[in-house]
């Protein structure tokens, strides 16, 4: 779990005129770690209950990160049209937390949509609205989500959340896949009791 929290919170960012280019490299490295976490949650060794608990802990941590980062951006009057910060480390840190956690949230939501939907009502404080507000902020700003795989990831997540119109034939292949919460609660089917076998017919014929 400490590794997950590092991915949520830990970042060292360069300053100066190459801040965005330097941050893009940091962002790409962080994304590789995040993708490992997402894959491990869905490993064959992780049962449904453990998977749900891990997602709950991640989403609760994200909620706090989003709120704190949003407040920081607001205190600096930072909006979707503001230039990428080059001379304020605190502001840059807050913006990076929004970007990186939006990317991780998008991965998790797309990969585990049914579990994620079931968790939203149980995370207090309006987590879903907070997450969707941050996603919209990233979409409108661009920066690391301007193009390429990052833009595609955000686009898919926002379609799945109905924040953007869905393209024709859109579908999330992970929806209703694997064990659902209803399936988890179903009792295991009892195996039919095997009755003792009678004598083989071939043997019976030989004894006549």
C-alpha positions as CSV (number, residue, x, y, z in Angstrom):
1,X,0.0,0.0,0.0
2,X,2.9,2.3,0.6
3,X,3.9,2.0,-3.0
4,X,0.3,3.0,-4.1
5,X,0.5,6.1,-1.8
6,X,3.8,7.0,-3.4
7,X,2.2,6.9,-6.8
8,X,-0.7,9.0,-5.5
9,X,1.4,11.7,-3.7
10,X,5.1,11.4,-4.5
11,X,6.5,13.6,-7.3
12,X,9.6,15.7,-8.0
13,X,9.1,18.3,-10.7
14,X,11.6,20.5,-12.6
15,X,11.2,24.2,-12.8
16,X,12.1,26.8,-15.4
17,X,11.2,27.1,-19.1
18,X,11.4,23.4,-19.7
19,X,8.9,22.6,-16.9
20,X,6.2,21.1,-19.1
21,X,8.7,19.0,-21.1
22,X,10.4,17.8,-17.9
23,X,7.0,17.1,-16.3
24,X,5.9,15.0,-19.3
25,X,8.9,12.7,-18.6
26,X,8.0,12.4,-14.9
27,X,4.4,11.8,-15.9
28,X,5.3,9.0,-18.3
29,X,7.4,7.3,-15.6
30,X,4.6,7.6,-13.0
31,X,2.1,6.1,-15.5
32,X,4.1,3.0,-15.9
33,X,4.0,2.4,-12.1
34,X,0.3,3.2,-12.1
35,X,-0.4,0.6,-14.8
36,X,1.4,-2.0,-12.8
37,X,-0.9,-1.3,-9.9
38,X,-4.0,-1.5,-12.0
39,X,-2.9,-4.9,-13.5
40,X,-2.0,-6.3,-10.1
41,X,-5.5,-5.5,-8.7
42,X,-7.0,-7.7,-11.4
43,X,-4.5,-10.5,-11.0
44,X,-5.8,-14.0,-10.7
45,X,-4.6,-14.1,-7.1
46,X,-6.9,-11.3,-6.1
47,X,-10.4,-12.3,-5.2
48,X,-13.5,-10.0,-5.6
49,X,-13.6,-8.9,-1.9
50,X,-9.9,-8.0,-1.9
51,X,-10.2,-6.2,-5.3
52,X,-13.2,-4.2,-4.0
53,X,-11.3,-3.3,-0.8
54,X,-8.2,-2.1,-2.7
55,X,-10.3,0.0,-5.0
56,X,-12.1,1.5,-2.0
57,X,-8.9,2.5,-0.3
58,X,-7.5,4.0,-3.6
59,X,-10.7,6.0,-4.3
60,X,-10.8,7.3,-0.7
61,X,-7.2,8.5,-1.0
62,X,-7.8,10.0,-4.4
63,X,-10.8,11.9,-3.0
64,X,-8.7,13.7,-0.4
65,X,-6.0,14.4,-3.0
66,X,-8.4,15.9,-5.5
67,X,-10.0,18.2,-2.9
68,X,-6.7,19.4,-1.5
69,X,-5.3,20.0,-5.0
70,X,-8.4,21.8,-6.1
71,X,-8.3,24.2,-3.1
72,X,-4.6,24.9,-3.8
73,X,-5.3,25.7,-7.4
74,X,-8.2,28.0,-6.4
75,X,-6.0,29.8,-3.9
76,X,-3.6,30.6,-6.8
77,X,-6.5,31.7,-9.1
78,X,-5.4,28.9,-11.4
79,X,-8.0,28.0,-14.1
80,X,-8.2,25.9,-17.2
81,X,-6.8,28.8,-19.3
82,X,-3.8,29.6,-17.0
83,X,-0.4,28.8,-18.5
84,X,1.6,25.8,-17.2
85,X,3.4,27.0,-14.1
86,X,7.1,27.5,-14.3
87,X,8.0,29.4,-11.1
88,X,5.8,28.1,-8.4
89,X,6.6,24.7,-7.0
90,X,3.5,24.4,-4.8
91,X,1.2,25.2,-7.7
92,X,3.0,22.8,-10.0
93,X,2.7,20.1,-7.3
94,X,-1.0,20.6,-7.0
95,X,-1.5,20.5,-10.8
96,X,0.5,17.4,-11.1
97,X,-1.6,15.7,-8.4
98,X,-4.7,16.4,-10.4
99,X,-3.2,15.1,-13.7
100,X,-1.7,11.9,-12.2
101,X,-4.7,11.0,-10.2
102,X,-7.1,11.6,-13.1
103,X,-5.0,9.3,-15.2
104,X,-5.0,6.6,-12.5
105,X,-8.7,7.0,-11.9
106,X,-9.4,6.7,-15.6
107,X,-7.4,3.4,-15.7
108,X,-9.2,2.0,-12.7
109,X,-12.7,3.1,-13.7
110,X,-12.3,1.7,-17.2
111,X,-10.8,-1.6,-16.0
112,X,-13.2,-2.1,-13.1
113,X,-16.4,-0.2,-14.0
114,X,-18.9,-2.4,-12.2
115,X,-17.0,-2.5,-8.9
116,X,-16.4,1.3,-9.3
117,X,-20.1,2.0,-9.7
118,X,-20.9,0.0,-6.7
119,X,-18.4,1.9,-4.6
120,X,-19.4,5.5,-5.4
121,X,-22.4,5.6,-3.0
122,X,-20.3,4.3,-0.2
123,X,-17.5,6.9,-0.4
124,X,-18.7,10.0,1.5
125,X,-18.2,13.5,0.5
126,X,-19.3,13.3,-3.2
127,X,-16.3,11.5,-4.6
128,X,-17.8,10.9,-8.0
129,X,-18.6,14.6,-8.5
130,X,-15.1,15.5,-7.3
131,X,-13.5,13.0,-9.7
132,X,-15.6,14.1,-12.6
133,X,-14.9,17.7,-12.0
134,X,-11.1,17.0,-12.1
135,X,-11.5,14.9,-15.3
136,X,-13.3,17.8,-17.0
137,X,-10.6,20.2,-15.8
138,X,-7.9,18.0,-17.4
139,X,-9.9,17.6,-20.6
140,X,-10.4,21.4,-21.0
141,X,-6.8,22.3,-20.1
142,X,-4.9,19.9,-22.4
143,X,-1.2,19.9,-21.4
144,X,-0.4,16.3,-20.8
145,X,-3.9,15.3,-22.1
146,X,-3.6,17.3,-25.3
147,X,-3.0,14.3,-27.6
148,X,-1.8,10.8,-27.9
149,X,-2.5,7.9,-25.5
150,X,-3.2,10.3,-22.6
151,X,-5.9,12.1,-24.5
152,X,-7.4,8.7,-25.6
153,X,-7.5,7.4,-22.0
154,X,-9.3,10.5,-20.8
155,X,-11.7,10.4,-23.7
156,X,-12.6,6.8,-23.0
157,X,-13.2,7.4,-19.3
158,X,-15.3,10.4,-19.9
159,X,-17.4,8.6,-22.4
160,X,-17.9,5.7,-20.0
161,X,-19.0,8.2,-17.3
162,X,-21.3,10.0,-19.8
163,X,-19.4,13.2,-19.4
164,X,-18.8,13.3,-23.2
165,X,-21.0,12.0,-26.0
166,X,-20.2,8.4,-26.8
167,X,-18.8,7.7,-30.3
168,X,-20.7,5.2,-32.5
169,X,-20.2,1.6,-31.3
170,X,-18.6,2.6,-28.1
171,X,-18.4,-0.1,-25.5
172,X,-16.3,-1.0,-22.5
173,X,-15.3,-4.7,-22.7
174,X,-14.8,-4.8,-19.0
175,X,-18.4,-4.1,-18.1
176,X,-20.2,-7.1,-16.6
177,X,-17.1,-9.2,-17.0
178,X,-15.8,-11.5,-14.2
179,X,-17.4,-11.9,-10.8
180,X,-20.0,-9.2,-10.0
181,X,-21.1,-8.3,-6.5
182,X,-24.4,-10.3,-7.0
183,X,-22.4,-13.3,-8.1
184,X,-20.2,-12.9,-5.1
185,X,-23.2,-13.2,-2.8
186,X,-24.6,-16.3,-4.4
187,X,-24.2,-19.5,-2.4
188,X,-22.0,-22.1,-4.0
189,X,-23.9,-24.8,-5.8
190,X,-24.0,-28.0,-3.9
191,X,-22.5,-30.9,-5.7
192,X,-24.7,-33.9,-6.2
193,X,-23.8,-36.7,-3.9
194,X,-22.3,-39.6,-5.8
195,X,-24.1,-42.9,-5.2
196,X,-22.1,-46.1,-5.0
197,X,-21.8,-47.7,-8.3
198,X,-23.4,-51.1,-8.9
199,X,-21.6,-54.0,-10.5
200,X,-20.5,-53.5,-14.1
201,X,-22.8,-55.0,-16.7
202,X,-20.0,-56.9,-18.4
203,X,-19.2,-58.6,-15.1
204,X,-22.8,-59.5,-14.5
205,X,-23.1,-61.2,-17.9
206,X,-20.0,-63.3,-17.2
207,X,-21.5,-64.6,-13.9
208,X,-24.7,-65.8,-15.5
